[in-house]
Every structure is written in C-alpha cells, then in structure tokens.
Amino acid sequence: MKLGDAIIRLEQVPEDLLEISATDLHKVFPQPTLIHLAGKQPEPLFVSVLLHGNETTGLAAIQVLLKRYAVKPWPRAISLFFGNVLAAREGLRRLEGQPDFNRIWPGAELDGCPETIWAEEVYDEMAGRGVFASLDVHNNTGRNPHYACVERLDGQSLNLAALFDHLVIYSPYPKGTQTGAFKQVCPSVTLECGQAGDSFGVEHAVEFIENCLTLTDISCQPPPANDIDLFHALAQVTVQEAVHFSYSDPGADLLLREQLDELNFTELAPGTLLGQVHARYPAKTLPLFARTDDGQDVADQFFRLEGNRLVFAQTIMPCMLSMDERIIRQDCLCYLMERMG
C-alpha cells in the first residue's frame, strides 16, 4: 500500500507512540493516522501534526500531553491526526512525487488523488463529530517569531489565535490548507512554533493545546485591538522555475543575500537588497513571482532591479523567509504582509 491510499483509524494510543522519534514514527503508523480519544466534553478538539514531515514540534507536544493524560481523563475529547509519516522518516517536508499534505484539504486546487480523498474523509468525519476547534501545528525553516495564522476574520478564529500569540496573520492563500478547510465548521488556526527542535516551541504548543482543551466556549466578539498585532499576507513569493538560485553559488542566476531570514517580521524600506542577478540574466526581467490569493502575479509592485541588484520596491514586511533551498522550491521564498487595523 502506498502512502496516501488510505488512513489508519484508532481509538487508543499505541504505547510505542509516547517516546518514538518523528524519523521512526512510520514503524508505528505506516500510513497517516487518526486517533479519537474520549474526554469530559464530547465535542472534540482536532489537532493535526506532521503535515510537513520535517516539522516535528507538533509530535513532541502531543507526546507530552499523551503522557500527562495517561492517568487522568481528558478535559475534552481530542482527535489527533499524524500526517506525512514517510516524509518524516527522511526528515523532509514532503517526498518527491507527493503533494504537499497541507494543500490537499477541501478547497484544494489539486485534482482528485488519494491524498485529497482521505483528507476529505477526515474533514467529514470531524465535522460529523461536532468538532470544537481545529489546530494545525507547524514549524518554520527560517528564523521567525511564534505566530498564528487564520483564514477567516471572525471573532472566534481571532480569539483562538490570540490565545496562542499576539502575532496573527490573516492568509487566505494558498488553497487547500487544513485551517482553510476547517474554518467552514469551527474556529481554526495554524500554529507556527519557530524552528523544529526548539524546546520553547514544544512548551508553547503544549500550553496552548491544553488551554484549548479546558475552554467551554470561544467568544464570538473580536478580541481587543491591543491583544493582537494583525497582518494580512498580500502575496506569496516564489522563484521562477527556470531560474537557478542559490545562497552560495556566485554563478547562479539569482544569488540571494546572506542571512536573509533575519529580515522576517521586519518592516523593510524601498531599496532593501534581496539578492543579485547574474550578468547573463535577461535585463529588467524579474526572477520572482508574487502571487495574490486570486493567482495574479504582482511581482513588479513589490520588487525591482537596480542594475544587477534585486531590491524591494516598496515598504513591506516579509515572513517565512527560509535559508533552505529545497523548501523554497517545494513551497515558497516568503510571504509579504501589511499591517491590518
């Protein structure tokens, strides 16, 4: 059976799960796995982890909570979804030939494939159980503060996000995310817990998930303005497919600036350097796309070439800038944001 053909469903926790590493998790769960556990309040909290196999904070946080509640009842029912276990075995976001497991949920742009089929089954199953709230736990590969992402600007989603951190990003793009699907049936947030392997990220995720388990309701009234710093993700920036880019190869079409991820969550002035294009690169041709949530390319609004220097064309704040060239190819270079009122 190939990964993606089906999922495993359980109603108890395998003992081996409590200590196993992400790279060995496939020995316990050879397929994506959904575990339902009963609690005092019946409407379940849904938590997904390892939708990207190299983002391990969610697994570590769940292991802490499973040990904590092994000897006492859960305050609320909880449903746990373990995603791309084969990519986790290799320490990768996804394997070549796989779709991104956070682009396969209802609303995805993908045509029907095994992964979109089981993702819809999980969604329907949780909706049928009256899901209380949905949390999707992630890491960044670049240096970023912790923040929450929402795909809906309603009071419940914003209150849930603010419970995690004051930094909140409204990002209706890309399509097919877990958070974007579950916003239709419950408050849903994505948790960005810093870089994988950081103990504070695990502690923060554990604290937040446990707080959610003890909530009896989530207010529909928007949180006070001073409780959150709210940003809108305007565009997703990708490197054009034909462009060879690098952080280290001076012969690349695009040589990105060193320590680029230091610019995350920093307001950048026009003219700030992003990288340099090679002399052979076609003049006045931008090597990047910047796509809005409707698919429009607006790169010329955000970037310009000054000779061979690729710079920002307007005041802007990036997030998710990564130093990992594989991740940039598989996902994106960054997102560009503006502050919201």
Buried (B, 14 or more C-beta within 10 A) or exposed (E): EEBBEBBBEBEEBEEEBEEBEBBEBBEBBEBBBBBBBEBEBEEBBBBBBBBBBBBBBBBBBBBBBBEEBEEEEBBBBBBBBBBBBBBBBBEBBBEEEBBBBBBBBBBBEBEEBBBBBBBBBBBEBBBEBEBBBBBBBBBBBBBBEBBBBBBBBEBBBBBBBBBBBBBBBBBBBBBBBBBBBBBEBBBBBBBBBBBBEBEEBBBBBBEBBBEBBEBEEBEEEBBEEEBBBBBBBBBBBBBBEEBBBBBEEEEBBBBBBEEBBEBBBEEBEEEBBBBBBBEEBEEEEBBBBBBBBEEEBBBEBBBBBEEEBBBBBBEBBBBBBBBBBEBBEBBBBBBBBEEEE
